[in-house]
Amino acid sequence: MAQFIEFIGNNWMLATLWLVLFSAFMVFLTKTGPKAVSTQQAVMLINRKDGVVLDIRDKKEFEAGHIVDAIHMPSSKLSGHLTELDKYKSRPVIVVCKMGQQSGEACKTLTSAGFTDVVRLTGGMAEWRGQNLPVIQG
């Protein structure tokens, strides 16, 4: 740790440049990436705006536990089966994956297909289970 502090002290311009670039990258990701919602916001979308949950995990993970009334469509098959989801274009779509990291690409695919209100669940099913929200198995 002492060497790290010494390095920053000796190379303060380099450390500052790295910090500025990292901050700019994070701002870029938040501006261009899909909107993320918390578990509470997802529940409100489902209950108040008739939101649809789209689970993009593998079949085995989906059967181990999923959100009530979730539509299962693995991310590998999403782009080929978008016509099956056309009836949900006017409703909020909440994309759920395992940890909340893979759902961004699925959100972009849905948005480019004409879906108007697409969001991803922050933390994915891991966060949903961590909040002790209801899960259906089987």
N, C-alpha and C positions, 0 to 999 in steps of 0.2 A: 504494500500500500504506500509505503514511503517513497518507493521508486516511481510509482504512478504520479504522486503529487509533485515529485521533483521533475518528472518529464513534463507535466503541465506547466510548471513554473518556468522551465527552460524553453518550452515551445508553446507559449501562450497563444501566439497567432494561429498556429496549426490547430490547437485545441478549440479555439473560438470558431475557426472556419468549419471544423467538423461539427460543432454544436449548431451552427447556423444552417448547414446543409441538412442535418438530421431533422431540425425543426421544419425546414421548408418541405422536406419529403413527407413528414407526418401531416402537414397542412394540406399538401397535394392529395394524399390518400383520403383524408376526411372529406375533401371537397368533391373528388371525382368518384369515390366509392359509393356503394349503395347505402341508403339510410339504414341505421341499425336501431332496433328497439329492445328495451329490457323485457324481462318476463312479465312484469306488471303491465307495461304498455301493450304487449302482445295479447294478454288476457282482455284488456279493454277493447282492443281492435276486434277480437273474436266475439265478445259479448255485445258491444254497442254498435259495431259497423258490419257485423256478419262477415268477419274476416275468415279467410281460408288458410289453413296450415298446409304447406307443401313440404313433406319430409323427403330429402334427397339422399338419405343414407342407404347403405346396402340393405338387401332384404333381411339378412340375418340380424342386423342391428335394429331394423324397424320392428321385427317380430319380438325382439327382446324387450321392447317397450317404446311406445310412441304417444304423442298427444292425442286426445280424444278427437275423433272425426278427421284426423290428418289424412291427406292424400299422399300415397307413397309413389314416388317416381325417382328412381336412382339418378344421380347426376349424369351418369354415363349415357342414359337414355333420354334425357330431358329434351335436347334439341330435336330429336326425331319424333317426339310425341307431344309437341306443343298444341296440336289441334285438339287433343283430349282436354286441354285446360282452357279452351276458348270461352267456355261459359262463365269463367271466373274473371274475365278481363276487367269488369267494372267494379269488382270487389277488392278489398285489400288482401294481398297475398303475403303471408309470412313464411319465408323460406327458412327451414331448419336443417342443420347438419349436426354432426357429432359434437364439435367444439366451437362452432361459430366461425370457422376460418374458410371453409369451402363454399359457403353459401353465397359469397360475393359474386362469384362467376355465374352462378345460377340466376342471381338477381339481374345481372347484366343481360343474360340471354332472354329472360322474360321481358325486361324493359324494351329490348330491341324488337321483340315480337309484338309489341303494342300494349302490354299490360301497363295500366296507369299508376297503380299504387302497390309497389313491390318493396318490401323491407326484409331485412334479415334479423334473426333472433341472436342477440349478443350472447355469446357463451354456448349457444346451441343446446342440445339435449342435456349436456352436462350441467349447465346452469339451471335448466328447467327442473332437473332432478334435485339439484342442490337446494332449490327453493321449496322442495317437497310439494310440488304441484302434481296434479293427477296424471298418471301414466297408465295406458292400457297395454296389456301384454297379450301376445298371441296374434 
